[in-house]
Amino acid sequence: MLKLFRTTAILEGISYLLLFGLTMPLKYWGEILEPNKIVGYAHGVLFIAYVVLALLFWWQKKWGIKRLFILMIASLLPFATFYVDKKYLQNVN
């Protein structure tokens, strides 16, 4: 479960950065729509997977509500899933 959650967190973070850093500028400045659609769908699936896995992992580890809040906020902020991986997931037993 930990490996799946960590992988999903990293992929979700990468897709978020690609979406806002690469494909949205292509869409709005270059009028190239296809990459935004593909990365957008991938990001949507990864976002939902991250949230579901965060809830399951939080429940399994019996962590406090503060940590759940951090896990959830991380899905909304650029680079935050990388922070969660480093701070909370690398040394989980």
PyRosetta script that sets phi, psi and omega in degrees:
from pyrosetta import init, pose_from_sequence

init()
pose = pose_from_sequence("MLKLFRTTAILEGISYLLLFGLTMPLKYWGEILEPNKIVGYAHGVLFIAYVVLALLFWWQKKWGIKRLFILMIASLLPFATFYVDKKYLQNVN")
pose.set_psi(1, -41.5)
pose.set_omega(1, -179.5)
pose.set_phi(2, -61.9)
pose.set_psi(2, -46.5)
pose.set_omega(2, -178.7)
pose.set_phi(3, -62.1)
pose.set_psi(3, -42.2)
pose.set_omega(3, 178.5)
pose.set_phi(4, -63.4)
pose.set_psi(4, -44.3)
pose.set_omega(4, 179.9)
pose.set_phi(5, -64.8)
pose.set_psi(5, -44.3)
pose.set_omega(5, 179.3)
pose.set_phi(6, -62.7)
pose.set_psi(6, -43.8)
pose.set_omega(6, 179.0)
pose.set_phi(7, -62.4)
pose.set_psi(7, -44.6)
pose.set_omega(7, 179.4)
pose.set_phi(8, -63.7)
pose.set_psi(8, -40.8)
pose.set_omega(8, 179.3)
pose.set_phi(9, -61.7)
pose.set_psi(9, -44.3)
pose.set_omega(9, -179.5)
pose.set_phi(10, -67.0)
pose.set_psi(10, -46.0)
pose.set_omega(10, 179.6)
pose.set_phi(11, -63.9)
pose.set_psi(11, -38.1)
pose.set_omega(11, 178.1)
pose.set_phi(12, -64.4)
pose.set_psi(12, -41.8)
pose.set_omega(12, 177.8)
pose.set_phi(13, -63.6)
pose.set_psi(13, -42.1)
pose.set_omega(13, 178.6)
pose.set_phi(14, -65.1)
pose.set_psi(14, -44.6)
pose.set_omega(14, -179.2)
pose.set_phi(15, -63.7)
pose.set_psi(15, -36.0)
pose.set_omega(15, 178.5)
pose.set_phi(16, -63.7)
pose.set_psi(16, -45.6)
pose.set_omega(16, 179.6)
pose.set_phi(17, -67.1)
pose.set_psi(17, -40.1)
pose.set_omega(17, 176.7)
pose.set_phi(18, -63.2)
pose.set_psi(18, -41.3)
pose.set_omega(18, -178.3)
pose.set_phi(19, -61.8)
pose.set_psi(19, -51.3)
pose.set_omega(19, -176.1)
pose.set_phi(20, -83.9)
pose.set_psi(20, -28.6)
pose.set_omega(20, -176.2)
pose.set_phi(21, -91.7)
pose.set_psi(21, -22.3)
pose.set_omega(21, -175.6)
pose.set_phi(22, -124.6)
pose.set_psi(22, -56.6)
pose.set_omega(22, -170.7)
pose.set_phi(23, -77.4)
pose.set_psi(23, -32.2)
pose.set_omega(23, 176.7)
pose.set_phi(24, -68.5)
pose.set_psi(24, -42.0)
pose.set_omega(24, 173.2)
pose.set_phi(25, -61.3)
pose.set_psi(25, -37.8)
pose.set_omega(25, 176.2)
pose.set_phi(26, -61.5)
pose.set_psi(26, -40.1)
pose.set_omega(26, -178.4)
pose.set_phi(27, -67.8)
pose.set_psi(27, -49.7)
pose.set_omega(27, -171.9)
pose.set_phi(28, -87.8)
pose.set_psi(28, -30.5)
pose.set_omega(28, -179.9)
pose.set_phi(29, -97.1)
pose.set_psi(29, -34.2)
pose.set_omega(29, -177.3)
pose.set_phi(30, -103.9)
pose.set_psi(30, -4.6)
pose.set_omega(30, -178.4)
pose.set_phi(31, 54.7)
pose.set_psi(31, 36.6)
pose.set_omega(31, 175.6)
pose.set_phi(32, -106.6)
pose.set_psi(32, 107.1)
pose.set_omega(32, -169.7)
pose.set_phi(33, -89.3)
pose.set_psi(33, -31.4)
pose.set_omega(33, -169.6)
pose.set_phi(34, -59.1)
pose.set_psi(34, -47.9)
pose.set_omega(34, -179.2)
pose.set_phi(35, -59.4)
pose.set_psi(35, -37.4)
pose.set_omega(35, -179.8)
pose.set_phi(36, -64.7)
pose.set_psi(36, -38.6)
pose.set_omega(36, 179.3)
pose.set_phi(37, -65.7)
pose.set_psi(37, -46.2)
pose.set_omega(37, -178.2)
pose.set_phi(38, -66.0)
pose.set_psi(38, -51.1)
pose.set_omega(38, -179.3)
pose.set_phi(39, -66.6)
pose.set_psi(39, -35.2)
pose.set_omega(39, 178.0)
pose.set_phi(40, -61.7)
pose.set_psi(40, -45.0)
pose.set_omega(40, 177.1)
pose.set_phi(41, -63.3)
pose.set_psi(41, -45.6)
pose.set_omega(41, 179.3)
pose.set_phi(42, -60.1)
pose.set_psi(42, -44.6)
pose.set_omega(42, 179.4)
pose.set_phi(43, -62.8)
pose.set_psi(43, -40.7)
pose.set_omega(43, 178.6)
pose.set_phi(44, -59.9)
pose.set_psi(44, -45.0)
pose.set_omega(44, 178.8)
pose.set_phi(45, -64.9)
pose.set_psi(45, -44.6)
pose.set_omega(45, -179.8)
pose.set_phi(46, -66.3)
pose.set_psi(46, -36.3)
pose.set_omega(46, 177.6)
pose.set_phi(47, -62.3)
pose.set_psi(47, -48.6)
pose.set_omega(47, 179.2)
pose.set_phi(48, -62.6)
pose.set_psi(48, -43.6)
pose.set_omega(48, 178.5)
pose.set_phi(49, -61.2)
pose.set_psi(49, -42.1)
pose.set_omega(49, 179.2)
pose.set_phi(50, -60.8)
pose.set_psi(50, -47.3)
pose.set_omega(50, -178.1)
pose.set_phi(51, -62.9)
pose.set_psi(51, -45.8)
pose.set_omega(51, 179.4)
pose.set_phi(52, -63.0)
pose.set_psi(52, -47.0)
pose.set_omega(52, 179.5)
pose.set_phi(53, -65.8)
pose.set_psi(53, -35.7)
pose.set_omega(53, 177.1)
pose.set_phi(54, -62.1)
pose.set_psi(54, -44.2)
pose.set_omega(54, 178.0)
pose.set_phi(55, -62.9)
pose.set_psi(55, -45.9)
pose.set_omega(55, 179.8)
pose.set_phi(56, -63.9)
pose.set_psi(56, -43.6)
pose.set_omega(56, -179.2)
pose.set_phi(57, -66.3)
pose.set_psi(57, -42.9)
pose.set_omega(57, 177.3)
pose.set_phi(58, -59.2)
pose.set_psi(58, -43.8)
pose.set_omega(58, -180.0)
pose.set_phi(59, -65.6)
pose.set_psi(59, -44.2)
pose.set_omega(59, -179.0)
pose.set_phi(60, -62.8)
pose.set_psi(60, -41.1)
pose.set_omega(60, -177.5)
pose.set_phi(61, -84.6)
pose.set_psi(61, -8.3)
pose.set_omega(61, 179.8)
pose.set_phi(62, 56.5)
pose.set_psi(62, 42.4)
pose.set_omega(62, 177.3)
pose.set_phi(63, -77.4)
pose.set_psi(63, 163.8)
pose.set_omega(63, 179.3)
pose.set_phi(64, -75.7)
pose.set_psi(64, 169.1)
pose.set_omega(64, -177.6)
pose.set_phi(65, -65.4)
pose.set_psi(65, -29.6)
pose.set_omega(65, 178.3)
pose.set_phi(66, -61.6)
pose.set_psi(66, -42.5)
pose.set_omega(66, -179.9)
pose.set_phi(67, -68.6)
pose.set_psi(67, -36.0)
pose.set_omega(67, 175.1)
pose.set_phi(68, -62.4)
pose.set_psi(68, -43.1)
pose.set_omega(68, 178.0)
pose.set_phi(69, -58.4)
pose.set_psi(69, -43.8)
pose.set_omega(69, 179.1)
pose.set_phi(70, -63.8)
pose.set_psi(70, -43.8)
pose.set_omega(70, 178.4)
pose.set_phi(71, -60.7)
pose.set_psi(71, -41.0)
pose.set_omega(71, -178.3)
pose.set_phi(72, -72.9)
pose.set_psi(72, -42.4)
pose.set_omega(72, 178.5)
pose.set_phi(73, -63.5)
pose.set_psi(73, -33.3)
pose.set_omega(73, -179.8)
pose.set_phi(74, -60.6)
pose.set_psi(74, -28.2)
pose.set_omega(74, -179.7)
pose.set_phi(75, -73.1)
pose.set_psi(75, -12.5)
pose.set_omega(75, -176.3)
pose.set_phi(76, -104.5)
pose.set_psi(76, -13.5)
pose.set_omega(76, -175.0)
pose.set_phi(77, -112.1)
pose.set_psi(77, 136.9)
pose.set_omega(77, 176.7)
pose.set_phi(78, -59.1)
pose.set_psi(78, 139.4)
pose.set_omega(78, 178.7)
pose.set_phi(79, 70.9)
pose.set_psi(79, -7.8)
pose.set_omega(79, -174.4)
pose.set_phi(80, -70.4)
pose.set_psi(80, -31.7)
pose.set_omega(80, 178.3)
pose.set_phi(81, -67.6)
pose.set_psi(81, -29.3)
pose.set_omega(81, 175.9)
pose.set_phi(82, -68.2)
pose.set_psi(82, -38.8)
pose.set_omega(82, 176.7)
pose.set_phi(83, -63.2)
pose.set_psi(83, -45.6)
pose.set_omega(83, 179.3)
pose.set_phi(84, -60.9)
pose.set_psi(84, -43.1)
pose.set_omega(84, 179.1)
pose.set_phi(85, -59.7)
pose.set_psi(85, -47.1)
pose.set_omega(85, -177.2)
pose.set_phi(86, -69.8)
pose.set_psi(86, -44.6)
pose.set_omega(86, -173.4)
pose.set_phi(87, -80.2)
pose.set_psi(87, -40.8)
pose.set_omega(87, -169.3)
pose.set_phi(88, -112.1)
pose.set_psi(88, -22.5)
pose.set_omega(88, -171.6)
pose.set_phi(89, -108.7)
pose.set_psi(89, -20.5)
pose.set_omega(89, -176.2)
pose.set_phi(90, -68.4)
pose.set_psi(90, -35.2)
pose.set_omega(90, -175.1)
pose.set_phi(91, -115.0)
pose.set_psi(91, 32.0)
pose.set_omega(91, 178.4)
pose.set_phi(92, -81.1)
pose.set_psi(92, 136.1)
pose.set_omega(92, 179.2)
pose.set_phi(93, -90.7)
pose.dump_pdb("model.pdb")
